[in-house]
Amino acid sequence: MPPNQTQTQTQTQDHDQQTQPKITLYRGFPTPRTYTWSPFVTKLEARLRFARIPYVTESGSVRAAPRGKIPYLSIQPASGERRTMADSTLITQSFIAAGVFTDLNAGLGGREKVLDRGVRVVLEERGYFLQSYEKWIDNYYAMRDHILSSIPYPIRVMVGYLIYRKQIQMLHGQGTARYTAAERRGFKREIWEEINALLVEARAKRGGEGEDEDDGPFWVLGGEGPSEADATLFGFVVGALICTACPESQGIVRGFPVVVEYARRIHERFFPEYEVWGDF
């Protein structure tokens, strides 16, 4: 007898699973079902989950990473050579070009594309360095002992000192270290005030306070679905909420309930098995 429709669909699904390449995301830490402190790791995970792309996670290492950066991922086709890629932005661009990801910004108008890029740039090119100073300079010991927790203590002290010196040099050359503590604090607050204003508008457009409380995420540009900026923003919000080495940034972000709600809704829709941040 010829196979019925259900059998044919099952066989097709089994074939697709066998031929689909295996994607492994290297996050720098071995802990599964938890967010890492890196906003770029969470950004890339969000982008994979927005696209419903299955993946597994491994720890990996900076030494093994292309470009010496976390996160990175490997792609192992059913037949063929394994490929390794690094840099969350370049990975996203490559996946869009290959048709693995849908271009989330394809339907945006010119102004929306500029706004989307502005959100990403202010976080990745401004907020990142402000947080790096807070983590590695202001709260060095908390950062060192978390990032280097797998290294025995005497070696951790030496490696941590080398990272500290490198961070000081980089942040001075980049400019962040040249500002006063009050100026850096003001820049951070300014960034999150502007992000909060966008999200308040987006939430109001979606339904307003008290309505649609359990009706899924709202997005930073106010659209029906995410744009590329949402992956970045979610990564930076989560990074601030869970990282104990950036208490100032955490306090600022927690001071904007709509920003926290934005992340919570995305978490509930796309990361339901992950441990959620506390409400302290």
N, C-alpha and C positions, 0 to 999 in steps of 0.2 A: 504494500500500500504506500502511496506517496505521503510524505510527512505533512501533518496539518500545519496551520498558520502559527500556532503556539510553539510547536516544535521548531519550525523554521526560525522564528524570532529568537528562541533560546539558543539555537546553534549559532545564529549571527552574533548575539551578545557574547557568547563564549569565545567566538573567533576574534571579536573586537578586543576582548580583554587579553587574549593571548598575543595579539599583534601590537597592542598599545605599548609605547615605550614606557619603561619604568623611570620615574622621576624621583630623585633623592635630593632633598633639601638639607644642606649642612648649615646648622644654626649656631655652632660654637659651644653648645651645651647638650648633654645627653638626656636631659629631663623631658620626657614626652608629655603632651597634653598640658603644657604650661607655656605662657608667653616668656620670651627672653627680654632682657633689658634693651636690646638693640631695636630701634625703630625701623631699621631697614630690613631686619629679619621678618618682623610682623607685617611690614609693607608688602614684602614678596609673598608671604603666606596668604595675606588677604587677597592679593591679585590672583593667586592660584585658585583660591576658594570662590572668588567672584566668578571665575571662568569654569568652576566645577571640574577642575583638573585634579585627579587623584595623585597623591605623592606620599612618600614616606620621609621621615626625618632621621638624621644622624647628627652626631656631634661635629665631626670634621675638625680641622685645625687651620690656623692662619698659615702655617708652613705648607700645608697641602693645597691651600686655596690659590686659584689663579688670581693674579694681581695682589696677593697677600691680604685679601679682604673677606670678611664674613658679612653677609651670607654668600654662598655659592651653591650651585646645584649640578648634578650629573644627570645625563639622559642616556639610558641604556635601551636601544631599540631591540626588538625581538631578534633581529639579525643585523649584525653590523657592529661597528666600533662605538664604544662609550665616549660621549662628549662631556666636557666639563665647562661650565660657564660661570662668570662672576659679575658682580655689580647689578643691583636690583633694577636700575633703570635700563641698562643694556640688555638684561635678560628679558624684561618686558618688551622692549622694542624688537628684539629678535623673535620673540614668540608671536608678536603681532604680525611681523613680516612673514612668518612661516604659516600663519593661519591658525596657530594654536590658541592664541587669545583673540577675542574680538577687540577691535579698537574702540574703547569706551568713549573716546572723544570725537569719533567720526561724525556724529550728528550735531556737534556743538557749533554755534555761530562764532564769528570772529571774536567778539567781546568775551564770550564764555570761555573760549580757548585761552585767551590772555589771562582771565581770572583764574582758570584752572592752573595754568603754569605759575601764576603769581603765588598761589597757595603752596605749591610744591617748592618753589624757590625760597620763599621766606622761611619755610621749615628746614629744608635740606641744606641751604646755603647760609642761613642766618641762625635759626634756632639750634641747629645741630652743634655749631661751634660754641654757642652760649652754654648749651648743656654739657659739652665736653669739658669746658672750664669748670663748671659746677661739679662735675663728677670727678675729674682727675686732679683738680687743684684744690677746690674748696672742700671736697669730701674724699680725699685721696685714699684713706685707709679703708673706708667702706667699699670703694670701687675696686681697689686692688684685691682685697680679700674675696670679693665676689668673682671677679673676672679670672683671677689666678687661683681659685679655690682648689683646683686639682694638682697644684704644684706644691711640693713640700715647703714648709715655712722658710728655712734659710735661703733657698733658691728664690722663693717668692719675693723676699725682700730685695734681692739684687735685680730680678727681672722687673719688679714694680718700679724701682728707682730709675731704671733705664727708660721705661715707658713714661714715667713722670717727666724726665728731662726732655724726651722727644716731644711730649705734649706741650711743655712750656715753650720750646723753640717754635713749634708749629703754630701755636696760638698767638705768640708774639708776632711772628711773621705775617700771619693772617690778619691780625689786628685786634682780636677779641681781648687778649691779655693787656692791651694798652688802655682799656677803659677801667674806670673805678668800679667797685662792687655795686654802688648805687646806680651807676649808669647801666651796668649789665642787667641788674634787676629791672630797671625801667624798660629796657629793650625787650626782655622776656614778657613782662606784663603787657606791653604794647602789642606784641605778636598775638598773644592769646585773647586780648580784648577784641582784636580785629577778627580773629577766627570765630570767637563767640558771637559777634555781630552777624556774621554770615550764617552761622548755624541757627541762631534765633529766627532769622528771616526764613531759612529753609524749613524749620519746624513749623512755623506759623503757616507757611504755604501748604504744608502737608496736612495740617488739621488743627493746629493750635493746642494750647495747654488744656489737658483734661479730656481730649478727644483722641481716639485711635491709639490709646496707650500701648496696646499689645499688637499693633498693626505693622510691625516691621520697621526697618531703618528709614531715616530721612537722610538726604545726601547734601553735601556742602554747597553745591550749585543749585539746589532746590529742584532737581529733575526727578524723573520717575525711577532712574537707576543711577548707579555710581559713575563717576568720572575717574580719570586717573588720579586726581587729587585726593579722592577718598581713601585710596590704599595708603598713600603717604600720610594723610592726616590721622587715620586710624592708628597707624604704626607709632606716630609721635604722641598721640594721646595715651595709648596703652603704655608706651615706654615711660612717660611721666608718672602715670598712676601707680606703676609697680616698682619703679626703681627707688631704692632707699638711699642711693648716693646722690639724688637730686631733690632734696626735701623742699627747696625753694620753688622749683618748677612744679613739683607735685602740689604744693600748697596753692600756687596760682591756678593750676588747671582744676583742682577740686573746688576752687572758688567760683567756677562757672558751671552750674548744674546742667545746663543744656549741653555743654561739651561732654560731660561725663555720660549723660543720657545717650548722646549720639554714639559714643563708643559702646555703651551697654547694649543698645539695640543691634548694632552690627555683630557684637559678640554673640548675642542670643540667636541670631539668624545663621551666622556662618561659622562660629566656633563654639557650639554648645557643649562640647566635651572638654573644653579648656577650663582650667581653674580661673575664676573671675577675681578681680581685685576686690579688696575689702572696702567698706564705706567709712573707714575711720577718718 
